[in-house]
Amino acid sequence: MFRKQFKMDAARWVVPQQIADPNTISWMQAFNLMRHHMPLRAMFFFRFGSWCKFKRIPFLPGFIQRVIYRRYGLEISPGADIGGGLYIAHPIGTVISVARMGINCSIIAAVTIGMRNEWKFPRIGDNVFIGAGARVLGDIALDDNCLVGANAVVIQDVPAGATAVGIPARLLTSKQS
C-alpha cells in the first residue's frame, strides 16, 4: 500500500503535466525527486504516517501529522482514504479532510477540503483538478475528471467531467467552456 501509492505520487513529479507509469520509477529516482520537490517530501511523510496507522503503530501517526503541518504547512490526517498519484503543487495553507479521494488528483495551492456545518466530508473521484484557493465543503461529491476553478467555493455535487467556478460555484455547460 505505502510503496505503491508513494510511487504513484512520485510519478506525478517526473513531468507534472503528464502522469508517468509508476512501475518505471525506481526507488532511487523517487528519492531523487523527493530531494528536489518539497511537496513530494510532504506526501512521503503522509504515506508513511498512513502506513504506520494501518499497522497500528502507536503515537507515530500523530507525530508525523504534526511534522507535516509544521514543516510543510499541509493539514492532512495520516490514514485518510486518499488514492495514489496525489499531486499538491504548493502544500502551504492546504487543508485536506475527505471521506475519500480517488487516484491522480491535483491540488494547486491554499485549498480547503472539509466539512461545512455537519461532521460530513467531501467524496472526490479520480483525476480531479482543484485550482488555487478553492474551497470544497460539506457532504458533496466531485465525480471523476471534474475541474474546480481557482477560488471557487463548491457546496454542491459536481458531475463527472464538469467544471465548477465562482462563489458559490456554478457549473459551466459545454457551450460556456
Secondary structure, DSSP 8 states (H G I E B T S, - for coil): -HHHHHHHHHHHHHSTTS---GGG--HHHHHHHHHH-HHHHHHHHHHHHHHHHHTT-SSHHHHHHHHHHHHH-EEE-TT--B-S--EEEE-TTEEE--SEE-SS-EEEES-EEE-SSSS---EE-SS-EE-TT-EEESS-EE-TT-EE-TT-EE-S-B-TT-EEETTTTEEE-TTT-
